[in-house]
Amino acid sequence: MADPLLISTLIVLTAQIAGKACELYSTAKDAPESVREIQDEMEELNLIFCQIRLLVGSTKEPASKDRMEMISIHHLMTTLRGCVLVCSNLDQKLDEVRGLRQGVTTLHPKNTAQKGASTVRVLHDRIKWALWTSDEVAEILEDLQRHKLSLNLMLNIIQW
């Protein structure tokens, strides 16, 4: 039905993104709530991909072949490819923000007694979150939710 390698890649990618978002949200000062929302979306998508992998990898006949035929392979693959694109963009965005944070830590470790270290951290935090624009993140979240809804609908049709 669908490419098992693609599904496995999505499972790994969503788990990595959820981990990055969790780390960023828990360690970064003034992290926006949208970082936590992305973590939640990734965890939910991960569960969906695991369900799809079970269906694809199953050697036994599905409960209802008629219901399986209701799902277009083209629609499923298009949705999965869309998930790859959104997840890849999101992963890159998180890496940009995390990279700025790691750069600040490298320049000014926590145990540094320099007077200007806290000022530099605040400045870098502001730059970092300026990269994380609410409109862009809202669009990413909408894309994730749209793909998640499509995949959930397909799973419900198959498993009903």
N, C-alpha and C positions, 0 to 999 in steps of 0.2 A: 504494500500500500504506500508507505512513505519511506524515505531514506533513513534507515536506523542510525547511520553515522551522523546525519544532520541533527537528529533528535538527541543523540548522545552529546554532540557538541553544544546544543542549546542547554542541556541539563548542566553541563560543566560551566558554561558561560554565565547562566543565571545565578548559579551558586557563587561564582567568583564576584559577580557584581553585587550580590546581596552582602557578601562579606566585606567588600570595599565600602559600600554604603554604611554598613553597621559600624565599621572602624571609623569612618569619617564623622558620622553623626555622634559617636560616643567620645571622640577625642578632640574634635575641632570646636573651638570657641564660637558661639553664636551660629551654629549650623542651622540652616533653615529646616523646617519640618518636612519640606519636599524631599530631603535626603532620606528621611525615615519612610516616607511614602514609597519611594523607589525601592527601598529594601523590601517592604511589604509586597509590592507588585512582583518583584523578582522571585520571592519565596513562593508566591501563589503560582506564578508561571512555571516554576521549577516542578511543582507538584503536578501540574497539567502535563508537562513534558514527560514526567515519569509514567503517568497513566497512558499516554500515547505510546511510549516505548513498550509498555506491557502489552498493549493491543497489537502493535506492529511485530513484536518479537514472539508473540504467542504462536505455538505450533498447532494448537487446536482450532477448529472452526469457530468463528464468532457465533454468538447466541442467535443472531438473526442476520442471515446474509442479505436479506432485503433491506435492512436498515443500513448495513455497510454500503450498499449500492446507492443509498440516498446521499452519501457524501462524495463529492467530486474530488478525485485525487488532485486535480489541478487547483481547486480551491484550498485544499489542505496544504499543498506544497507552496502555494503563493503566500498563505498565512505564515507558514513556518519560515519562509525566506524573509518575509516582512519582519518577523521577530528577530531574525539574525541581524538585519540592518539596524533596527532600533536598539537592540542590545549592544551591538558594536559601537554605535554612536554614543550610547550612554556610558559604556566602558571607557571610551576615549575621554569623554567629558569628566568622568570621575578621576581618571588618571591625571588630567590637567590640574584639577583642583588639588588632588593629593600631592602632586609634584611640587606645587607652590608651597604647600604645608611642609613637606620634607625639606625643601630648600631653606625655609626659615629655621627649621630645627638644626640643619647642618651649619648654618651661619652662626646661630646663637643657641647652643645647647642649654637645657634647663638649668644646669648648674652654673651658668655664666653669671658673673656679678656685674657685668657691664650695665651702665646706667641707661643706655639707649636700646638695650635688647628688647624691653617690653614695648617700646614705641615702634620698633621695626616689626615685631610680631603683630601688633594691632594694624599697622599699615598693610602688611601682607595678608592678614585676614580680610581686610576690606577689599583688597584687590582680588583675592580668591573668590569671595562671594559675589563680587561684581561680574566675574566670569559665569557665575551660576544664576543667570537671569531667570526671573520667575516665569516669563512668557515662554522661553525656550523649554524650561523644565515642565511647564504645564502641557505643552505640545507633546513632549516625550511621554508624559504620563497618560495623555489621551490616546496616543498610539498604542502604548502597552495595554491599556484597558480595552481598546478596540480589538486587538489581536487576542487577548485573553477571552473576551466575550465570544469571538468567533470559534476559538478552540473549544471552549466550554460547551457551546451549542453543538458542535460536531460530536463531542464525547457524549453528551446527553442523548443525542439521536442514536448513536451506536449502542449505548449501554441501557437504554430505556427498556 
